[in-house]
Structures are given as C-alpha cells and as structure tokens.
C-alpha cells in the first residue's frame, strides 16, 4: 500500500482535499494518507510555512498530494511550492490542458501538455538590491544539465503518450545566452527523437498563437517563468485553473498539486470546485500505475458535469463541493 503525504493547504484546501479522499475511498484505492501542514495555516500555527515534520515526511515517502497554499505578495515568506520543488529536485512541472465535456469555452477539443523546467530561471527568486529601494536585480540561471533533463523528459513523455510534436518556447532573439542555450539544447535533444516532430516559438508569439489556434500545439516545453505564464494561459483555454491538474516530478520524488489559489473568500462555504485537485490526484494514480482506476474516476467526473445542477458555482452550476463529490461517487 503506497503512503502519500497529504497537505490540505489553506482556504478551500481542506474542503477539496476531503473530496479527493472520499472519491479515492469510493474507488477502493489502497492509499495510506500521511497528513501534514504547510502554507499560511502552518505559519500561523507553527511559526513556519514549511514545518520540518512535513519535509521529513516527504523525504521518507517521496510522494505528496498538495492543496492550494497562500503565498504573500511582495513581502512575507517565500513560496512553499518553490521551496519544495527545489528541495526535492522536482524539475518537471507537467500541466495538461484538455477540454472538458459539457463545459462551454471559446475553444473545443484542446488537448495539450506543458512541460516547465522547475528549478532554474527567473522564477527561483535570485534577487538583490543594488541600491536599496532604488535599483533591484534578478538573476536568471540556465544550465546545460537542467535544460537537457527537462527537454529529454518532455520528448520521452511525447513518445510514451503518442504526442506527435514538441514545441520549445524561448526568447533567444533577445536573451541570447540563457534562452539561447535552452533552444540550442532543445535542437540537440530533438535529434535523439527522430519520430517526434520538433519546432520552436518565441514566447510572445507563442502566447498569441495559443489564443488564436491552440490546436496546432501538442506538447510544449519551456523555461520556468515562461512555463508559469503559458501553463495558466493554457488552463484558461479549457475553463480555468479550477479544472486543470499539475504534477511536479523528479528522478525519485513527486508532488501533485492544485495550482489555483486558496480562495479564502469562499472557504468553509461548501462552494469550492474540487476538479483541479482531483485531476492532480489522477496524475498521481497514473504515476503509481493505477491507470485503470484513474480512467474510471475521470469518466465519473465527466459524467457528473453533464447536468449543470451538479456543477459548482464557478462552472455555472448550483451544486456544492459535497453534492458534486456525491455525484462522482454515484457514477463510480
């Protein structure tokens, strides 16, 4: 029986975590949950947003499922998500964006995956004051080692999941050393996968192309900050962050998470949509080789979306977190 560290998180986190546990129990999945704290709640209760007990639990069990965490904007403690990705070298951030049945969005039949390098680039927050409150600098780090492993992970995933094309996204026309290195390595790695079509896009053009014709893309791989932005854009194509899952995977550890906010304004009101954390949980099940069970739960979620009365308010429905979960369980 796998043991999984479960971090409910802040705001609506405990409610959607409860939903996932109920669905997994109904699907008769043998998982032992090791519940731990992180985020604002942990900071308030334990004076640290990332308790040592949580780190030790992930070190021991090497897999975690995490609800949304609150990160202060502009001041306060740094992102726990970033800290965990760096601590456990979870270098592949994987964000599928697939159209859902019965959810009305500007595009239909979108089916793409974004691979984001998770440990380097501007996003790691290497910053300093040159002149206090007058001149600040950030450092973007790109190395051959980190670039090669995320690019190979993306191409391997494409081959193993019948993806026909990999698009490398960069800004090599301006950032000739950092982004240029990433593109150069992408071109090199593509030669190891002659069965996969390769192309590249400059990031600003990529953003435009994604909202004009997302169907031209299959698998996208890019650096940390560009991936952070484009993966949210991709979620917007299929209904928002509330309906897309996410995985952070390294060579010997993995963390699956809902990437939407903690929504404190609706916390405790039984209004939260659990789909993002459920889909993240399904990615975790596939990581654990529970593929058939993941498909069964996914189909139960799709069927629950048929009736608008089942959906939560963010999806235009009149359902609650509990009633939507109930419907999924009945569909199982």
Secondary structure as a PSIPRED ss2 file (coil, helix, strand):
# PSIPRED VFORMAT (PSIPRED V4.0)

   1 X C   1.000  0.000  0.000
   2 X E   0.000  0.000  1.000
   3 X E   0.000  0.000  1.000
   4 X E   0.000  0.000  1.000
   5 X E   0.000  0.000  1.000
   6 X E   0.000  0.000  1.000
   7 X E   0.000  0.000  1.000
   8 X C   1.000  0.000  0.000
   9 X C   1.000  0.000  0.000
  10 X C   1.000  0.000  0.000
  11 X C   1.000  0.000  0.000
  12 X C   1.000  0.000  0.000
  13 X H   0.000  1.000  0.000
  14 X H   0.000  1.000  0.000
  15 X H   0.000  1.000  0.000
  16 X H   0.000  1.000  0.000
  17 X H   0.000  1.000  0.000
  18 X H   0.000  1.000  0.000
  19 X H   0.000  1.000  0.000
  20 X H   0.000  1.000  0.000
  21 X H   0.000  1.000  0.000
  22 X H   0.000  1.000  0.000
  23 X H   0.000  1.000  0.000
  24 X H   0.000  1.000  0.000
  25 X H   0.000  1.000  0.000
  26 X H   0.000  1.000  0.000
  27 X C   1.000  0.000  0.000
  28 X C   1.000  0.000  0.000
  29 X C   1.000  0.000  0.000
  30 X C   1.000  0.000  0.000
  31 X E   0.000  0.000  1.000
  32 X E   0.000  0.000  1.000
  33 X E   0.000  0.000  1.000
  34 X E   0.000  0.000  1.000
  35 X E   0.000  0.000  1.000
  36 X E   0.000  0.000  1.000
  37 X C   1.000  0.000  0.000
  38 X C   1.000  0.000  0.000
  39 X C   1.000  0.000  0.000
  40 X H   0.000  1.000  0.000
  41 X H   0.000  1.000  0.000
  42 X H   0.000  1.000  0.000
  43 X H   0.000  1.000  0.000
  44 X H   0.000  1.000  0.000
  45 X H   0.000  1.000  0.000
  46 X H   0.000  1.000  0.000
  47 X C   1.000  0.000  0.000
  48 X C   1.000  0.000  0.000
  49 X C   1.000  0.000  0.000
  50 X C   1.000  0.000  0.000
  51 X C   1.000  0.000  0.000
  52 X H   0.000  1.000  0.000
  53 X H   0.000  1.000  0.000
  54 X H   0.000  1.000  0.000
  55 X H   0.000  1.000  0.000
  56 X H   0.000  1.000  0.000
  57 X H   0.000  1.000  0.000
  58 X H   0.000  1.000  0.000
  59 X H   0.000  1.000  0.000
  60 X H   0.000  1.000  0.000
  61 X H   0.000  1.000  0.000
  62 X C   1.000  0.000  0.000
  63 X E   0.000  0.000  1.000
  64 X E   0.000  0.000  1.000
  65 X E   0.000  0.000  1.000
  66 X E   0.000  0.000  1.000
  67 X C   1.000  0.000  0.000
  68 X C   1.000  0.000  0.000
  69 X C   1.000  0.000  0.000
  70 X C   1.000  0.000  0.000
  71 X C   1.000  0.000  0.000
  72 X C   1.000  0.000  0.000
  73 X C   1.000  0.000  0.000
  74 X C   1.000  0.000  0.000
  75 X C   1.000  0.000  0.000
  76 X C   1.000  0.000  0.000
  77 X C   1.000  0.000  0.000
  78 X C   1.000  0.000  0.000
  79 X C   1.000  0.000  0.000
  80 X H   0.000  1.000  0.000
  81 X H   0.000  1.000  0.000
  82 X H   0.000  1.000  0.000
  83 X H   0.000  1.000  0.000
  84 X H   0.000  1.000  0.000
  85 X H   0.000  1.000  0.000
  86 X H   0.000  1.000  0.000
  87 X H   0.000  1.000  0.000
  88 X C   1.000  0.000  0.000
  89 X C   1.000  0.000  0.000
  90 X C   1.000  0.000  0.000
  91 X C   1.000  0.000  0.000
  92 X E   0.000  0.000  1.000
  93 X E   0.000  0.000  1.000
  94 X E   0.000  0.000  1.000
  95 X E   0.000  0.000  1.000
  96 X E   0.000  0.000  1.000
  97 X E   0.000  0.000  1.000
  98 X E   0.000  0.000  1.000
  99 X C   1.000  0.000  0.000
 100 X C   1.000  0.000  0.000
 101 X C   1.000  0.000  0.000
 102 X C   1.000  0.000  0.000
 103 X C   1.000  0.000  0.000
 104 X C   1.000  0.000  0.000
 105 X C   1.000  0.000  0.000
 106 X C   1.000  0.000  0.000
 107 X C   1.000  0.000  0.000
 108 X C   1.000  0.000  0.000
 109 X C   1.000  0.000  0.000
 110 X C   1.000  0.000  0.000
 111 X E   0.000  0.000  1.000
 112 X E   0.000  0.000  1.000
 113 X E   0.000  0.000  1.000
 114 X E   0.000  0.000  1.000
 115 X E   0.000  0.000  1.000
 116 X E   0.000  0.000  1.000
 117 X E   0.000  0.000  1.000
 118 X C   1.000  0.000  0.000
 119 X C   1.000  0.000  0.000
 120 X C   1.000  0.000  0.000
 121 X C   1.000  0.000  0.000
 122 X H   0.000  1.000  0.000
 123 X H   0.000  1.000  0.000
 124 X H   0.000  1.000  0.000
 125 X C   1.000  0.000  0.000
 126 X C   1.000  0.000  0.000
 127 X E   0.000  0.000  1.000
 128 X E   0.000  0.000  1.000
 129 X E   0.000  0.000  1.000
 130 X E   0.000  0.000  1.000
 131 X E   0.000  0.000  1.000
 132 X C   1.000  0.000  0.000
 133 X C   1.000  0.000  0.000
 134 X C   1.000  0.000  0.000
 135 X E   0.000  0.000  1.000
 136 X E   0.000  0.000  1.000
 137 X E   0.000  0.000  1.000
 138 X E   0.000  0.000  1.000
 139 X C   1.000  0.000  0.000
 140 X C   1.000  0.000  0.000
 141 X C   1.000  0.000  0.000
 142 X C   1.000  0.000  0.000
 143 X C   1.000  0.000  0.000
 144 X H   0.000  1.000  0.000
 145 X H   0.000  1.000  0.000
 146 X H   0.000  1.000  0.000
 147 X H   0.000  1.000  0.000
 148 X H   0.000  1.000  0.000
 149 X H   0.000  1.000  0.000
 150 X H   0.000  1.000  0.000
 151 X H   0.000  1.000  0.000
 152 X H   0.000  1.000  0.000
 153 X H   0.000  1.000  0.000
 154 X H   0.000  1.000  0.000
 155 X H   0.000  1.000  0.000
 156 X H   0.000  1.000  0.000
 157 X H   0.000  1.000  0.000
 158 X H   0.000  1.000  0.000
 159 X H   0.000  1.000  0.000
 160 X H   0.000  1.000  0.000
 161 X C   1.000  0.000  0.000
 162 X C   1.000  0.000  0.000
 163 X C   1.000  0.000  0.000
 164 X C   1.000  0.000  0.000
 165 X E   0.000  0.000  1.000
 166 X E   0.000  0.000  1.000
 167 X E   0.000  0.000  1.000
 168 X E   0.000  0.000  1.000
 169 X E   0.000  0.000  1.000
 170 X E   0.000  0.000  1.000
 171 X C   1.000  0.000  0.000
 172 X C   1.000  0.000  0.000
 173 X C   1.000  0.000  0.000
 174 X C   1.000  0.000  0.000
 175 X C   1.000  0.000  0.000
 176 X C   1.000  0.000  0.000
 177 X C   1.000  0.000  0.000
 178 X H   0.000  1.000  0.000
 179 X H   0.000  1.000  0.000
 180 X H   0.000  1.000  0.000
 181 X H   0.000  1.000  0.000
 182 X H   0.000  1.000  0.000
 183 X H   0.000  1.000  0.000
 184 X H   0.000  1.000  0.000
 185 X H   0.000  1.000  0.000
 186 X H   0.000  1.000  0.000
 187 X H   0.000  1.000  0.000
 188 X H   0.000  1.000  0.000
 189 X H   0.000  1.000  0.000
 190 X H   0.000  1.000  0.000
 191 X C   1.000  0.000  0.000
 192 X C   1.000  0.000  0.000
 193 X C   1.000  0.000  0.000
 194 X C   1.000  0.000  0.000
 195 X C   1.000  0.000  0.000
 196 X C   1.000  0.000  0.000
 197 X E   0.000  0.000  1.000
 198 X E   0.000  0.000  1.000
 199 X E   0.000  0.000  1.000
 200 X E   0.000  0.000  1.000
 201 X E   0.000  0.000  1.000
 202 X E   0.000  0.000  1.000
 203 X H   0.000  1.000  0.000
 204 X H   0.000  1.000  0.000
 205 X H   0.000  1.000  0.000
 206 X H   0.000  1.000  0.000
 207 X H   0.000  1.000  0.000
 208 X H   0.000  1.000  0.000
 209 X H   0.000  1.000  0.000
 210 X H   0.000  1.000  0.000
 211 X H   0.000  1.000  0.000
 212 X H   0.000  1.000  0.000
 213 X C   1.000  0.000  0.000
 214 X H   0.000  1.000  0.000
 215 X H   0.000  1.000  0.000
 216 X H   0.000  1.000  0.000
 217 X C   1.000  0.000  0.000
 218 X C   1.000  0.000  0.000
 219 X E   0.000  0.000  1.000
 220 X E   0.000  0.000  1.000
 221 X E   0.000  0.000  1.000
 222 X E   0.000  0.000  1.000
 223 X C   1.000  0.000  0.000
 224 X H   0.000  1.000  0.000
 225 X H   0.000  1.000  0.000
 226 X H   0.000  1.000  0.000
 227 X H   0.000  1.000  0.000
 228 X H   0.000  1.000  0.000
 229 X H   0.000  1.000  0.000
 230 X H   0.000  1.000  0.000
 231 X H   0.000  1.000  0.000
 232 X H   0.000  1.000  0.000
 233 X H   0.000  1.000  0.000
 234 X H   0.000  1.000  0.000
 235 X H   0.000  1.000  0.000
 236 X H   0.000  1.000  0.000
 237 X H   0.000  1.000  0.000
 238 X H   0.000  1.000  0.000
 239 X C   1.000  0.000  0.000
 240 X C   1.000  0.000  0.000
 241 X H   0.000  1.000  0.000
 242 X H   0.000  1.000  0.000
 243 X H   0.000  1.000  0.000
 244 X C   1.000  0.000  0.000
 245 X C   1.000  0.000  0.000
 246 X C   1.000  0.000  0.000
 247 X E   0.000  0.000  1.000
 248 X E   0.000  0.000  1.000
 249 X E   0.000  0.000  1.000
 250 X C   1.000  0.000  0.000
 251 X C   1.000  0.000  0.000
 252 X C   1.000  0.000  0.000
 253 X C   1.000  0.000  0.000
 254 X E   0.000  0.000  1.000
 255 X E   0.000  0.000  1.000
 256 X E   0.000  0.000  1.000
 257 X E   0.000  0.000  1.000
 258 X C   1.000  0.000  0.000
 259 X C   1.000  0.000  0.000
 260 X C   1.000  0.000  0.000
 261 X C   1.000  0.000  0.000
 262 X C   1.000  0.000  0.000
 263 X C   1.000  0.000  0.000
 264 X H   0.000  1.000  0.000
 265 X H   0.000  1.000  0.000
 266 X H   0.000  1.000  0.000
 267 X C   1.000  0.000  0.000
 268 X C   1.000  0.000  0.000
 269 X C   1.000  0.000  0.000
 270 X C   1.000  0.000  0.000
 271 X C   1.000  0.000  0.000
 272 X C   1.000  0.000  0.000
 273 X C   1.000  0.000  0.000
 274 X C   1.000  0.000  0.000
 275 X H   0.000  1.000  0.000
 276 X H   0.000  1.000  0.000
 277 X H   0.000  1.000  0.000
 278 X H   0.000  1.000  0.000
 279 X H   0.000  1.000  0.000
 280 X H   0.000  1.000  0.000
 281 X H   0.000  1.000  0.000
 282 X H   0.000  1.000  0.000
 283 X H   0.000  1.000  0.000
 284 X H   0.000  1.000  0.000
 285 X H   0.000  1.000  0.000
 286 X H   0.000  1.000  0.000
 287 X H   0.000  1.000  0.000
 288 X C   1.000  0.000  0.000
 289 X C   1.000  0.000  0.000
 290 X C   1.000  0.000  0.000
 291 X H   0.000  1.000  0.000
 292 X H   0.000  1.000  0.000
 293 X H   0.000  1.000  0.000
 294 X H   0.000  1.000  0.000
 295 X H   0.000  1.000  0.000
 296 X H   0.000  1.000  0.000
 297 X H   0.000  1.000  0.000
 298 X H   0.000  1.000  0.000
 299 X H   0.000  1.000  0.000
 300 X H   0.000  1.000  0.000
 301 X H   0.000  1.000  0.000
 302 X H   0.000  1.000  0.000
 303 X H   0.000  1.000  0.000
 304 X H   0.000  1.000  0.000
 305 X C   1.000  0.000  0.000
 306 X C   1.000  0.000  0.000
 307 X C   1.000  0.000  0.000
 308 X H   0.000  1.000  0.000
 309 X H   0.000  1.000  0.000
 310 X H   0.000  1.000  0.000
 311 X C   1.000  0.000  0.000
 312 X E   0.000  0.000  1.000
 313 X H   0.000  1.000  0.000
 314 X H   0.000  1.000  0.000
 315 X H   0.000  1.000  0.000
 316 X C   1.000  0.000  0.000
 317 X C   1.000  0.000  0.000
 318 X C   1.000  0.000  0.000
 319 X E   0.000  0.000  1.000
 320 X C   1.000  0.000  0.000
 321 X H   0.000  1.000  0.000
 322 X H   0.000  1.000  0.000
 323 X H   0.000  1.000  0.000
 324 X H   0.000  1.000  0.000
 325 X H   0.000  1.000  0.000
 326 X H   0.000  1.000  0.000
 327 X H   0.000  1.000  0.000
 328 X H   0.000  1.000  0.000
 329 X H   0.000  1.000  0.000
 330 X H   0.000  1.000  0.000
 331 X H   0.000  1.000  0.000
 332 X C   1.000  0.000  0.000
